[in-house]
Structures are given as C-alpha cells and as structure tokens.
Amino acid sequence: MYVISQIAGWIATFLRAGGMLAKKPINIKLLVSGGNLGWLISGVFTSNIPLIVSNGLCLVIMIVELLRTRKNSKKQ
C-alpha cells in the first residue's frame, strides 16, 4: 500500500506541475484534476483525512467547472 501511495503522489505532483505550465484553461483543469485524483488516492492509502477531504473537494469543484465549460461550449 505504501508503494502505491507514493506512486500516486508522484504522479499527482507531475500532473499538478503540468497544470501550472499549461496554457489552455481546459488543459489546466484536466491536469490539475488528475493531480487532485492522485493526491486523493495517496490520501486513501495512507489514511490521511485532510488530504482526502481537500483533494476530494477540489476534484468535485473542477469536475463541475469542466461540465460547465463543456455545456457552455455546446451552446455556442
């Protein structure tokens, strides 16, 4: 379990870093969401409640934003 949490944490780190370097808003949201998911998984495997809650909340917010963006782009 420890190894899985470490792998998820490293993947999350690189995804979040990629989100900071991305230019398009959709790419930023997707990369940061992937990072949030990775940290959420890491938190589950290490039983770190603050990590789970904070990244779960951020992931839900990003998913809502992605769905809003998709809905608005279909209207245009």
PyMOL commands that place a pseudoatom at each C-alpha (Angstrom):
pseudoatom trace, name=CA, resn=MET, resi=1, chain=A, elem=C, hetatm=0, pos=[0.000, 0.000, 0.000]
pseudoatom trace, name=CA, resn=TYR, resi=2, chain=A, elem=C, hetatm=0, pos=[2.837, 2.369, 0.808]
pseudoatom trace, name=CA, resn=VAL, resi=3, chain=A, elem=C, hetatm=0, pos=[4.372, 1.971, -2.637]
pseudoatom trace, name=CA, resn=ILE, resi=4, chain=A, elem=C, hetatm=0, pos=[1.029, 2.628, -4.342]
pseudoatom trace, name=CA, resn=SER, resi=5, chain=A, elem=C, hetatm=0, pos=[0.513, 5.795, -2.277]
pseudoatom trace, name=CA, resn=GLN, resi=6, chain=A, elem=C, hetatm=0, pos=[3.994, 7.007, -3.218]
pseudoatom trace, name=CA, resn=ILE, resi=7, chain=A, elem=C, hetatm=0, pos=[3.452, 6.330, -6.922]
pseudoatom trace, name=CA, resn=ALA, resi=8, chain=A, elem=C, hetatm=0, pos=[0.072, 8.108, -6.815]
pseudoatom trace, name=CA, resn=GLY, resi=9, chain=A, elem=C, hetatm=0, pos=[1.698, 11.054, -5.023]
pseudoatom trace, name=CA, resn=TRP, resi=10, chain=A, elem=C, hetatm=0, pos=[4.492, 11.376, -7.592]
pseudoatom trace, name=CA, resn=ILE, resi=11, chain=A, elem=C, hetatm=0, pos=[2.070, 11.152, -10.499]
pseudoatom trace, name=CA, resn=ALA, resi=12, chain=A, elem=C, hetatm=0, pos=[-0.094, 13.792, -8.807]
pseudoatom trace, name=CA, resn=THR, resi=13, chain=A, elem=C, hetatm=0, pos=[2.935, 16.035, -8.389]
pseudoatom trace, name=CA, resn=PHE, resi=14, chain=A, elem=C, hetatm=0, pos=[3.824, 15.872, -12.072]
pseudoatom trace, name=CA, resn=LEU, resi=15, chain=A, elem=C, hetatm=0, pos=[0.206, 16.394, -13.174]
pseudoatom trace, name=CA, resn=ARG, resi=16, chain=A, elem=C, hetatm=0, pos=[-0.159, 19.469, -10.984]
pseudoatom trace, name=CA, resn=ALA, resi=17, chain=A, elem=C, hetatm=0, pos=[3.158, 20.838, -12.233]
pseudoatom trace, name=CA, resn=GLY, resi=18, chain=A, elem=C, hetatm=0, pos=[1.959, 20.249, -15.792]
pseudoatom trace, name=CA, resn=GLY, resi=19, chain=A, elem=C, hetatm=0, pos=[-1.196, 22.182, -14.941]
pseudoatom trace, name=CA, resn=MET, resi=20, chain=A, elem=C, hetatm=0, pos=[0.917, 25.146, -13.909]
pseudoatom trace, name=CA, resn=LEU, resi=21, chain=A, elem=C, hetatm=0, pos=[2.756, 25.060, -17.227]
pseudoatom trace, name=CA, resn=ALA, resi=22, chain=A, elem=C, hetatm=0, pos=[-0.305, 24.528, -19.438]
pseudoatom trace, name=CA, resn=LYS, resi=23, chain=A, elem=C, hetatm=0, pos=[-1.673, 27.449, -21.428]
pseudoatom trace, name=CA, resn=LYS, resi=24, chain=A, elem=C, hetatm=0, pos=[-5.211, 26.401, -22.331]
pseudoatom trace, name=CA, resn=PRO, resi=25, chain=A, elem=C, hetatm=0, pos=[-7.764, 26.568, -19.497]
pseudoatom trace, name=CA, resn=ILE, resi=26, chain=A, elem=C, hetatm=0, pos=[-9.178, 23.131, -20.339]
pseudoatom trace, name=CA, resn=ASN, resi=27, chain=A, elem=C, hetatm=0, pos=[-5.701, 21.559, -20.146]
pseudoatom trace, name=CA, resn=ILE, resi=28, chain=A, elem=C, hetatm=0, pos=[-5.048, 23.268, -16.828]
pseudoatom trace, name=CA, resn=LYS, resi=29, chain=A, elem=C, hetatm=0, pos=[-8.316, 21.938, -15.403]
pseudoatom trace, name=CA, resn=LEU, resi=30, chain=A, elem=C, hetatm=0, pos=[-7.704, 18.411, -16.663]
pseudoatom trace, name=CA, resn=LEU, resi=31, chain=A, elem=C, hetatm=0, pos=[-4.132, 18.215, -15.391]
pseudoatom trace, name=CA, resn=VAL, resi=32, chain=A, elem=C, hetatm=0, pos=[-4.967, 19.714, -12.003]
pseudoatom trace, name=CA, resn=SER, resi=33, chain=A, elem=C, hetatm=0, pos=[-7.954, 17.359, -11.713]
pseudoatom trace, name=CA, resn=GLY, resi=34, chain=A, elem=C, hetatm=0, pos=[-5.667, 14.409, -12.414]
pseudoatom trace, name=CA, resn=GLY, resi=35, chain=A, elem=C, hetatm=0, pos=[-3.322, 15.698, -9.731]
pseudoatom trace, name=CA, resn=ASN, resi=36, chain=A, elem=C, hetatm=0, pos=[-6.180, 16.030, -7.270]
pseudoatom trace, name=CA, resn=LEU, resi=37, chain=A, elem=C, hetatm=0, pos=[-7.225, 12.457, -8.013]
pseudoatom trace, name=CA, resn=GLY, resi=38, chain=A, elem=C, hetatm=0, pos=[-3.672, 11.241, -7.460]
pseudoatom trace, name=CA, resn=TRP, resi=39, chain=A, elem=C, hetatm=0, pos=[-3.412, 13.001, -4.112]
pseudoatom trace, name=CA, resn=LEU, resi=40, chain=A, elem=C, hetatm=0, pos=[-6.848, 11.689, -3.158]
pseudoatom trace, name=CA, resn=ILE, resi=41, chain=A, elem=C, hetatm=0, pos=[-5.691, 8.129, -3.884]
pseudoatom trace, name=CA, resn=SER, resi=42, chain=A, elem=C, hetatm=0, pos=[-2.497, 8.713, -1.934]
pseudoatom trace, name=CA, resn=GLY, resi=43, chain=A, elem=C, hetatm=0, pos=[-4.554, 10.011, 0.982]
pseudoatom trace, name=CA, resn=VAL, resi=44, chain=A, elem=C, hetatm=0, pos=[-6.801, 6.948, 0.927]
pseudoatom trace, name=CA, resn=PHE, resi=45, chain=A, elem=C, hetatm=0, pos=[-3.829, 4.575, 1.031]
pseudoatom trace, name=CA, resn=THR, resi=46, chain=A, elem=C, hetatm=0, pos=[-2.189, 6.490, 3.898]
pseudoatom trace, name=CA, resn=SER, resi=47, chain=A, elem=C, hetatm=0, pos=[-5.465, 7.211, 5.775]
pseudoatom trace, name=CA, resn=ASN, resi=48, chain=A, elem=C, hetatm=0, pos=[-4.732, 10.943, 5.632]
pseudoatom trace, name=CA, resn=ILE, resi=49, chain=A, elem=C, hetatm=0, pos=[-8.164, 12.503, 6.131]
pseudoatom trace, name=CA, resn=PRO, resi=50, chain=A, elem=C, hetatm=0, pos=[-7.165, 16.152, 5.379]
pseudoatom trace, name=CA, resn=LEU, resi=51, chain=A, elem=C, hetatm=0, pos=[-5.535, 15.035, 2.105]
pseudoatom trace, name=CA, resn=ILE, resi=52, chain=A, elem=C, hetatm=0, pos=[-8.640, 13.072, 1.146]
pseudoatom trace, name=CA, resn=VAL, resi=53, chain=A, elem=C, hetatm=0, pos=[-11.093, 15.851, 2.000]
pseudoatom trace, name=CA, resn=SER, resi=54, chain=A, elem=C, hetatm=0, pos=[-9.141, 18.736, 0.470]
pseudoatom trace, name=CA, resn=ASN, resi=55, chain=A, elem=C, hetatm=0, pos=[-8.403, 16.956, -2.794]
pseudoatom trace, name=CA, resn=GLY, resi=56, chain=A, elem=C, hetatm=0, pos=[-11.860, 15.385, -2.970]
pseudoatom trace, name=CA, resn=LEU, resi=57, chain=A, elem=C, hetatm=0, pos=[-13.408, 18.842, -2.630]
pseudoatom trace, name=CA, resn=CYS, resi=58, chain=A, elem=C, hetatm=0, pos=[-11.072, 20.325, -5.243]
pseudoatom trace, name=CA, resn=LEU, resi=59, chain=A, elem=C, hetatm=0, pos=[-11.782, 17.418, -7.599]
pseudoatom trace, name=CA, resn=VAL, resi=60, chain=A, elem=C, hetatm=0, pos=[-15.556, 17.905, -7.301]
pseudoatom trace, name=CA, resn=ILE, resi=61, chain=A, elem=C, hetatm=0, pos=[-15.188, 21.637, -7.966]
pseudoatom trace, name=CA, resn=MET, resi=62, chain=A, elem=C, hetatm=0, pos=[-13.023, 21.007, -11.039]
pseudoatom trace, name=CA, resn=ILE, resi=63, chain=A, elem=C, hetatm=0, pos=[-15.436, 18.401, -12.406]
pseudoatom trace, name=CA, resn=VAL, resi=64, chain=A, elem=C, hetatm=0, pos=[-18.312, 20.863, -12.020]
pseudoatom trace, name=CA, resn=GLU, resi=65, chain=A, elem=C, hetatm=0, pos=[-16.248, 23.519, -13.818]
pseudoatom trace, name=CA, resn=LEU, resi=66, chain=A, elem=C, hetatm=0, pos=[-15.355, 21.104, -16.621]
pseudoatom trace, name=CA, resn=LEU, resi=67, chain=A, elem=C, hetatm=0, pos=[-19.011, 20.181, -17.074]
pseudoatom trace, name=CA, resn=ARG, resi=68, chain=A, elem=C, hetatm=0, pos=[-20.000, 23.872, -17.090]
pseudoatom trace, name=CA, resn=THR, resi=69, chain=A, elem=C, hetatm=0, pos=[-17.333, 24.638, -19.681]
pseudoatom trace, name=CA, resn=ARG, resi=70, chain=A, elem=C, hetatm=0, pos=[-18.491, 21.738, -21.833]
pseudoatom trace, name=CA, resn=LYS, resi=71, chain=A, elem=C, hetatm=0, pos=[-22.137, 22.808, -21.547]
pseudoatom trace, name=CA, resn=ASN, resi=72, chain=A, elem=C, hetatm=0, pos=[-21.304, 26.425, -22.455]
pseudoatom trace, name=CA, resn=SER, resi=73, chain=A, elem=C, hetatm=0, pos=[-19.179, 25.392, -25.443]
pseudoatom trace, name=CA, resn=LYS, resi=74, chain=A, elem=C, hetatm=0, pos=[-22.060, 23.319, -26.837]
pseudoatom trace, name=CA, resn=LYS, resi=75, chain=A, elem=C, hetatm=0, pos=[-24.396, 26.336, -26.670]
pseudoatom trace, name=CA, resn=GLN, resi=76, chain=A, elem=C, hetatm=0, pos=[-22.107, 28.418, -28.866]
for i in range(1, 76): cmd.bond("trace and resi %d" % i, "trace and resi %d" % (i + 1))
show_as sticks, trace
zoom trace
